[in-house]
Amino acid sequence: MQINLSNAVKFESRHNGPTEAEIAEMLEKIGASSLEELINQTVPESIQLTRPLDLPKAKLESEFLADFKVLASKNKVFKSFIGLGYYDTIVPGVILRNVLENPGWYTAYTPYQAEIAQGRLEALINFQTVVMELTGMELANASLLDEGTAAAEAMTMLHAVKPREKKNANRYFVDEKVFPQTKALLVTRAEPIGIELVFGPISSLDLTDPELYGVMFQYPNGDGAISDYSSIVAAAKENKVLTAFASDLLALTLLTSPGEMGADVVVGSAQRFGVPMGYGGPHAGFFATKEEFKRQIPGRIIGVSIDRAGNKAYRMALQTREQHIKREKATSNICTAQVLLSVMASFYAVYHGPKGLKNIALRAHGLAKLTATALSKVGLNVADHAFFDTIQIKMNEVSRERVRGLALGANINFRYEADSIFISFDETKSLEDVKSIVNIFATEEGKHTLTLDKLVEGLQLELPAALARKSDYLTHPVFNNYHSEHEMLRYIKRLENKDLSLVHSMISLGSCTMKLNATAEMIPVTWPEFSQLHPFAPMDQTLGYQELFTNLRTWLTEITGFADTSLQPNSGAQGEYAGLMVIRAFHMNRGEGHRDVALIPTSAHGTNPASAVMAGMKVVLVKCDEKGNIDIEDLKSKATEHKDDLSCLMVTYPSTHGVFEEAIQEICATIHQYGGQVYMDGANMNAQVGLTSPGRIGADVCHLNLHKTFCIPHGGGGPGMGPICVASHLAPFLPGNPLVKTGGELAVSSISSAPYGSASILPISYAYIAMMGGDGLTNATKMAILNANYIKERLAGHYPILYTGSKGRAAHEMIVDCRAFKEVGVEVEDIAKRLMDYGYHAPTVSFPVAGTLMIEPTESETKAELDKFCDALLSIREEIREIEEGKADRVENVLKNAPHTAKMVLTGEWTMPYSREKAVFPIAFVKEGKFWPTVRRIDSAYGDRNLVCSCIPVEEYATETELA
Ligand SMILES: *Cc1c(COP(=O)(O)O)cnc(C)c1O
């Protein structure tokens, strides 16, 4: 037998589901003679790319990981004392392996289907409880993207809720000691919506200013100082001025909470609760406020409700607040957040408990205090304010530079500012580190170093009385029962087992592209060379990252057919905002700053109008025709009507209806003709890669959801990344950062706190592109289109399929119309819930069309999996027919009662008119590996009426009275 030495399996054939034989079978089923023919029937010829993607040759998995280790080693992991909201932390092994590195957690979707998401919903309730109790507030959300954006959301929310007396007040005072990256974000977000920012020392704050509606402090502040703000907050209240605090959860285990000082909002980052610094992210930003603002709070809130049997069940609360519903009336565009990282932070709090957290805080404080005392003894000028973990040493430039040299020699990073050095401590630091630091400063001063033993013995927690925390926190059993590793492991597993994720079955969420998140892509994320870098570490310690960024930008630029890319935005919605701010800056730079109308088709995702309003634009809706395409006549008439103030069009391509609109080039040309720019929402990029591109269709800027098309897992609702790619005329305006030079010559102010957003998950997309190569990526797109059209063919005749292209083909997703079933009382939601009994997560429900399901299989699913999913949907169709034909009851049927739990079919008397077997084993394949939903249909309205968003004693809800 001949041996072929290059027969290793290409990554492409692991990522793309269908085999050659399956491709042939599927093509036959859909009546296309070849893949090429199918693609030509789907993607209009006029926009097809004329040359293959110019990307490096595909690598094998093993080859990639070996090469990537070399790149990673160009990053240098120094000890970080930089602080500024990013601290080194110890990720407990049990959380690292069983959450961060576990696809059971990281491949889950946002918990819209709450009955099969009770595990992460419980973890998120725990997160909210941690935030609420430590900040002393009544309500918290389940994360925002980072501390800076959370602070910006506080500024805009307070603006929206300001009292009547302050109706016309637009001034927001920000203490100059707030972190610089946060200040930059406030600048970005304030200006377009007409908020006037005032930065200054607190001594300059004039609370009687009638224009002033809000004030923001940082506690502890950027210098590390802690002060009692209660009298200022009280005075603010008297003057109808609202207050926001940025704070630090670890510090709050020792300090009086902002809530106790009277704060209206508290924001911050939960990073140091066991989430690696990752060169800037991803981390969970938190946001806590008062109950009275519950209808204005941004982001997702998890609440407690009951299921049909009266059992406690969690689900997302108050969803009418979200931009999906509010659209241009929304004040926030947050969609993808930081669920996986909030889950990690919550488990960190569960694992350590209140005493453990306090000990961690005490140690960080103790080391800081020891260092301050020792350095004073060496004769240094240590600032004498009260502090938590950060000390300030005042120093002239010459001495400072000498310290810098010595510290770098010892692999240590401090924070250097105009006349000071700052040193921040965290749980990874030890007495040895204090010795090195004292040694460095003593050497600089030409003195002998000190022995620390005496000072260590004398260490005491002595905070000013007003600042020493007296209130309890985290008293609920969940924070006190799982401190042994065995108990913790089992708690994590118990929650994981309640959730359906990609480890169980395909999740065909239209518009969300739930494709394979390959293990080889995930492995580098937790390499220390990527995970342990501080975002403001010196450039020459981050050369591996810089190389990664340069390559990834080049590749994404090539894929989109544009000229440059910014890796800063942390989600698709942030990308939209960034892109619109770039367009805005472009118009302003040409003296056309008055252009402020954004045309948005009615079919657009809710984030589009929300982002446009945040960028200071006026939204003008463009109609869609009965096929779901943009109504060209309406577009032309709106563009003409607004020709003098047209800023841009926001368009999703292929459309949110899953169709490559043939008129797209004409649409783009029309906008350009009237002086506008074209923003392409890149959520559907999975249908374009290698076949066409935003550049090719004539757009000017797009975002890419790396957590959709480029394999970053959804994490149960985040993290994500939303880089923007732009044509050359927009490149000068790509966003910057106040501390690290990024972006263009005329950069707009920051979009995220960190210069490269959530840098530590970029290796995932990098790995995907490097292992697929140009051909592999293009084949993936073709497979995605093939898989969608195969499902369409299998469902056709059973369910009406809405909106196909002119040649009858779907793009990478399709819409199944379920509205006709209403006649027999079956809602689209019933089908979504019934799919759970078959072991499937529902497709996208009621977007972009109410009463429909949007199915996107992606390229990663095999024909066998597609067939199982289709079999389930066809079987459900028969179950509906039984109702239609009067064979099944209109109320007590398998759809209305779905999902069925083990408890329901195993306990008590069975009174349903259908069998238990039909309820839970409706089709043969389910028996092979039944996934059991753990609660019955959840009553969302009940939970909204009785809003509870933190841990509550279990007994209160477990009534079980209505159990069948
Ligand atoms: C997912 C999606 C968005 C929002 O992206 P996030 O990453 O969740 O912020 C915007 N538009 C469309 C069409 C989407 O599918």
The ligand as an SDF file (V2000), in Angstrom:
LIG
                    3D

 15 15  0  0  0  0  0  0  0  0999 V2000
  -26.4550   39.8650   16.6790 C   0  0  0  0  0  0  0  0  0  0  0  0
  -26.8970   41.0000   15.8690 C   0  0  0  0  0  0  0  0  0  0  0  0
  -26.5740   42.3300   16.2370 C   0  0  0  0  0  0  0  0  0  0  0  0
  -25.9970   42.7060   17.5760 C   0  0  0  0  0  0  0  0  0  0  0  0
  -24.7610   42.1550   17.8460 O   0  0  0  0  0  0  0  0  0  0  0  0
  -24.2400   41.9810   19.3440 P   0  0  0  0  0  0  0  0  0  0  0  0
  -22.9140   41.3810   19.1510 O   0  0  0  0  0  0  0  0  0  0  0  0
  -25.1960   41.0940   20.0490 O   0  0  0  0  0  0  0  0  0  0  0  0
  -24.1850   43.3150   19.9750 O   0  0  0  0  0  0  0  0  0  0  0  0
  -26.9000   43.3380   15.3590 C   0  0  0  0  0  0  0  0  0  0  0  0
  -27.5400   43.0830   14.1930 N   0  0  0  0  0  0  0  0  0  0  0  0
  -27.9020   41.8220   13.8380 C   0  0  0  0  0  0  0  0  0  0  0  0
  -28.6210   41.5930   12.5350 C   0  0  0  0  0  0  0  0  0  0  0  0
  -27.5980   40.7400   14.6670 C   0  0  0  0  0  0  0  0  0  0  0  0
  -27.9600   39.5130   14.3380 O   0  0  0  0  0  0  0  0  0  0  0  0
  1  2  1  0
  2  3  1  0
  2 14  2  0
  3  4  1  0
  3 10  2  0
  4  5  1  0
  5  6  1  0
  6  7  2  0
  6  8  1  0
  6  9  1  0
 10 11  1  0
 11 12  2  0
 12 13  1  0
 12 14  1  0
 14 15  1  0
M  END
$$$$
